[in-house]
Amino acid sequence: MIHFLNMCSPRQDTVKLMWDCASSRHDHMECCRKKNVLPLCMQYCESSHAVPADYLNHLVCLQNFDAIRDCFRDHLEKNPNIFGDN
């Protein structure tokens, strides 16, 4: 995951667009707390802001990737995405 993000970063808006689509720029903090996401990684759950770009400082968050992804998915199963698609 980190490799992929680092590879896409030079492509300017690629990571931002993927992040916006996956997260819907929704606040997933409550879901992430329920899934015991580490405090350091909660900034990935509070996705109403831009995706954190200092990936290497958050390598420990890889262990929470599935939980964060599941929160994003749970939201998208019940709500339209950021583009209004169902």
C-alpha atoms as a printed R data frame, in Angstrom:
   type eleno elety resid chain resno       x      y       z
1  ATOM     1    CA   MET     A     1   0.000  0.000   0.000
2  ATOM     2    CA   ILE     A     2   2.729  2.485   0.961
3  ATOM     3    CA   HIS     A     3   4.638  1.622  -2.206
4  ATOM     4    CA   PHE     A     4   1.511  2.243  -4.281
5  ATOM     5    CA   LEU     A     5   0.822  5.603  -2.625
6  ATOM     6    CA   ASN     A     6   4.421  6.706  -3.063
7  ATOM     7    CA   MET     A     7   4.374  5.593  -6.694
8  ATOM     8    CA   CYS     A     8   1.195  7.568  -7.395
9  ATOM     9    CA   SER     A     9   2.121 10.734  -5.489
10 ATOM    10    CA   PRO     A    10   4.178 12.219  -8.344
11 ATOM    11    CA   ARG     A    11   1.100 11.903 -10.549
12 ATOM    12    CA   GLN     A    12  -0.335 14.873  -8.669
13 ATOM    13    CA   ASP     A    13  -4.053 14.371  -8.077
14 ATOM    14    CA   THR     A    14  -4.135 10.576  -8.487
15 ATOM    15    CA   VAL     A    15  -3.922  9.732  -4.779
16 ATOM    16    CA   LYS     A    16  -6.272 12.584  -3.863
17 ATOM    17    CA   LEU     A    17  -8.910 11.411  -6.345
18 ATOM    18    CA   MET     A    18  -8.647  7.792  -5.205
19 ATOM    19    CA   TRP     A    19  -8.841  8.913  -1.573
20 ATOM    20    CA   ASP     A    20 -11.882 11.102  -2.207
21 ATOM    21    CA   CYS     A    21 -13.657  8.291  -4.023
22 ATOM    22    CA   ALA     A    22 -12.912  5.617  -1.412
23 ATOM    23    CA   SER     A    23 -13.518  7.754   1.673
24 ATOM    24    CA   SER     A    24 -16.287  9.973   0.268
25 ATOM    25    CA   ARG     A    25 -14.564 12.637   2.388
26 ATOM    26    CA   HIS     A    26 -16.795 11.385   5.220
27 ATOM    27    CA   ASP     A    27 -15.772 11.362   8.887
28 ATOM    28    CA   HIS     A    28 -15.265  7.662   9.703
29 ATOM    29    CA   MET     A    29 -13.898  8.289  13.222
30 ATOM    30    CA   GLU     A    30 -16.727  6.542  15.078
31 ATOM    31    CA   CYS     A    31 -16.442  3.426  12.939
32 ATOM    32    CA   CYS     A    32 -12.657  3.383  13.275
33 ATOM    33    CA   ARG     A    33 -12.887  3.706  17.062
34 ATOM    34    CA   LYS     A    34 -15.243  0.710  17.152
35 ATOM    35    CA   LYS     A    35 -12.701 -1.233  15.080
36 ATOM    36    CA   ASN     A    36  -9.846 -0.230  17.438
37 ATOM    37    CA   VAL     A    37  -7.829  1.709  14.888
38 ATOM    38    CA   LEU     A    38  -4.651  3.023  16.501
39 ATOM    39    CA   PRO     A    39  -4.754  6.686  17.610
40 ATOM    40    CA   LEU     A    40  -1.879  7.561  15.260
41 ATOM    41    CA   CYS     A    41  -3.910  6.208  12.346
42 ATOM    42    CA   MET     A    42  -7.178  7.986  13.108
43 ATOM    43    CA   GLN     A    43  -6.247 10.814  10.747
44 ATOM    44    CA   TYR     A    44  -6.912  8.341   7.923
45 ATOM    45    CA   CYS     A    45 -10.425  7.879   9.341
46 ATOM    46    CA   GLU     A    46 -11.157 11.602   9.622
47 ATOM    47    CA   SER     A    47 -11.132 11.826   5.866
48 ATOM    48    CA   SER     A    48 -12.976 15.104   5.456
49 ATOM    49    CA   HIS     A    49  -9.453 16.514   5.023
50 ATOM    50    CA   ALA     A    50  -6.873 15.596   2.396
51 ATOM    51    CA   VAL     A    51  -5.192 12.208   2.585
52 ATOM    52    CA   PRO     A    52  -2.157 12.359   4.899
53 ATOM    53    CA   ALA     A    53   0.915 12.523   2.678
54 ATOM    54    CA   ASP     A    54   3.591 11.537   5.196
55 ATOM    55    CA   TYR     A    55   3.096  7.813   4.582
56 ATOM    56    CA   LEU     A    56   6.475  6.706   5.883
57 ATOM    57    CA   ASN     A    57   5.666  8.157   9.309
58 ATOM    58    CA   HIS     A    58   2.589  5.953   9.418
59 ATOM    59    CA   LEU     A    59   3.891  2.525   8.428
60 ATOM    60    CA   VAL     A    60   2.366  1.159  11.628
61 ATOM    61    CA   CYS     A    61  -1.033  2.070  10.161
62 ATOM    62    CA   LEU     A    62  -0.752 -0.729   7.623
63 ATOM    63    CA   GLN     A    63  -1.986 -3.063  10.350
64 ATOM    64    CA   ASN     A    64  -5.191 -0.964  10.472
65 ATOM    65    CA   PHE     A    65  -5.664 -0.726   6.717
66 ATOM    66    CA   ASP     A    66  -8.370 -3.424   6.587
67 ATOM    67    CA   ALA     A    67 -10.364 -1.807   9.402
68 ATOM    68    CA   ILE     A    68 -10.194  1.626   7.785
69 ATOM    69    CA   ARG     A    69 -11.117  0.185   4.384
70 ATOM    70    CA   ASP     A    70 -14.061 -1.644   5.976
71 ATOM    71    CA   CYS     A    71 -15.309  1.631   7.470
72 ATOM    72    CA   PHE     A    72 -15.126  3.259   4.049
73 ATOM    73    CA   ARG     A    73 -16.989  0.302   2.518
74 ATOM    74    CA   ASP     A    74 -19.651  0.242   5.252
75 ATOM    75    CA   HIS     A    75 -20.393  3.905   4.582
76 ATOM    76    CA   LEU     A    76 -20.555  3.410   0.809
77 ATOM    77    CA   GLU     A    77 -22.965  0.483   1.154
78 ATOM    78    CA   LYS     A    78 -25.511  2.800   2.794
79 ATOM    79    CA   ASN     A    79 -24.726  6.169   1.181
80 ATOM    80    CA   PRO     A    80 -23.902  7.576  -2.248
81 ATOM    81    CA   ASN     A    81 -20.225  8.245  -2.893
82 ATOM    82    CA   ILE     A    82 -18.743 11.727  -3.105
83 ATOM    83    CA   PHE     A    83 -19.824 11.924  -6.756
84 ATOM    84    CA   GLY     A    84 -23.448 11.034  -5.937
85 ATOM    85    CA   ASP     A    85 -23.230  7.511  -7.374
86 ATOM    86    CA   ASN     A    86 -24.821  4.573  -5.556
